[in-house]
Amino acid sequence: MNTTIPLSVPNLSPDILKNLEETISTGWVSTGGRFIEEFESKFAHYVGVERALSCQSGTAGLHLALRAIEVGHKDEVIVPTLTFIAAVNPVKYMGAEPVFMDCDETLNMDMEKLEMFLEKECKMIKGQVINKKTQRIIKAIVVVHVFGNPAYMEKVMELRQKYNLKVVEDATEALGSVYRTGEHANKHCGTIGDAGVYSFNANKIITTGGGGMVVSRNQEMMETMNVLSRQAKTDSIYYIHDEVGYNYRMTNIQAAFGTDQIDRLEDFINAKIRNFKLYKEVLRDTDGLTLLPFRTDVRANHWFYSILVDKKAYGLDADGLLKKLNDYHIQSRPLWGLIHKQKPYAKNQHYQIEKANDYEGSIINIPCSSHLTIEEIERVLYVLTRREKTSPYIRVLPQVGDEINEQTI
Ligand SMILES: *Cc1c(COP(=O)(O)O)cnc(C)c1O
């Protein structure tokens, strides 16, 4: 019998157990302890910044970043509609409102439309961009590096300069993605804007069970976020608080995963790149299925793989393919529901959204865990290609068991 091939699951080594044992035997299980410091310092070194601040989740990190760039009540923040909702919710936590942008064919924010929006729909008054329609100040852009594919940060940073905006990079999916050319050559996703945020949720490229990290090249902002993440406690003996803070610190237990996981990150990325190539090799000959490419002028972490399904050419739509994969015990997932259509955001402004509408309902994600085996990849390809094409990679056929019905392939 075939066991289910999951979409994206943690790749954990037994070494983590040793770390966890230490947290228990020493009693350091809360928001202090050596693993926290070690993880933050390894992380900062890895992405090439001076300091990194660990926190409870990527969402918490995004909230801290928006506080640090001082998004005001009733300000507006430009966000993508094609993303996970956690990239947008913190805007609301601030009492601010999101304005939704379309994506381009990389699934990242469409830079041409972003520029057009700022140029045509906004005006500059006293050094601030005002949305002509709402008369509100546009304070910032949240850029998401979708599925680990780096967004066009050169353009974002040019617009930041021109329109006096702040930029928060949601790099929760893009840990390890690095620019290779241009102005930001050798910089990691998340280290270019005013602040960058990472996530260690269980489905991300490395995990701490749940957790996040925030970075900024601005050390004052780093300190602001640090203080806010500890209930804004400025005196630890007399408990003085000058602001309303949060309980957002990472625990030593989470960090005990992190110190080990980050050592293996480069191996995970290499495995993901190799597996992507195996999929690509076969799928390029499959009519109606397009494995969406990653940018080739960067080193992308290849976190999540996306397939665009053309119903006419393939014979099944994305939903049908999803069900079929499911029948064969292969977990896949449709693209997120667009955020501007979700209940809490249905009244917010959205600008010329077209491509995202087309992609919604026609893209699925396929298994991409870093420890996916060749046999598992072959099984996924076997179902995707319906055996019409032969490939040197398709050697292992699914076993005929009671739950796999050969005839329906
Ligand atoms: C995972 C994710 C987040 C949130 O991270 P958590 O650690 O789960 O809070 C935010 N934005 C995007 C785009 C994500 O994929």
The ligand as an SDF file (V2000), in Angstrom:
LIG
                    3D

 15 15  0  0  0  0  0  0  0  0999 V2000
    3.9070   31.4480    6.4310 C   0  0  0  0  0  0  0  0  0  0  0  0
    3.6300   32.8040    6.0040 C   0  0  0  0  0  0  0  0  0  0  0  0
    3.4470   33.8540    6.9190 C   0  0  0  0  0  0  0  0  0  0  0  0
    3.2580   33.6900    8.3920 C   0  0  0  0  0  0  0  0  0  0  0  0
    4.1190   32.9590    9.0840 O   0  0  0  0  0  0  0  0  0  0  0  0
    3.6800   32.2870   10.4740 P   0  0  0  0  0  0  0  0  0  0  0  0
    4.9910   31.9430   11.0730 O   0  0  0  0  0  0  0  0  0  0  0  0
    2.8480   31.1030   10.1420 O   0  0  0  0  0  0  0  0  0  0  0  0
    2.9340   33.3040   11.2760 O   0  0  0  0  0  0  0  0  0  0  0  0
    3.2910   35.1390    6.4180 C   0  0  0  0  0  0  0  0  0  0  0  0
    3.3000   35.3910    5.1120 N   0  0  0  0  0  0  0  0  0  0  0  0
    3.4390   34.4080    4.1960 C   0  0  0  0  0  0  0  0  0  0  0  0
    3.4630   34.7830    2.7640 C   0  0  0  0  0  0  0  0  0  0  0  0
    3.6010   33.0860    4.6160 C   0  0  0  0  0  0  0  0  0  0  0  0
    3.7050   32.1230    3.6880 O   0  0  0  0  0  0  0  0  0  0  0  0
  1  2  1  0
  2  3  1  0
  2 14  2  0
  3  4  1  0
  3 10  2  0
  4  5  1  0
  5  6  1  0
  6  7  2  0
  6  8  1  0
  6  9  1  0
 10 11  1  0
 11 12  2  0
 12 13  1  0
 12 14  1  0
 14 15  1  0
M  END
$$$$
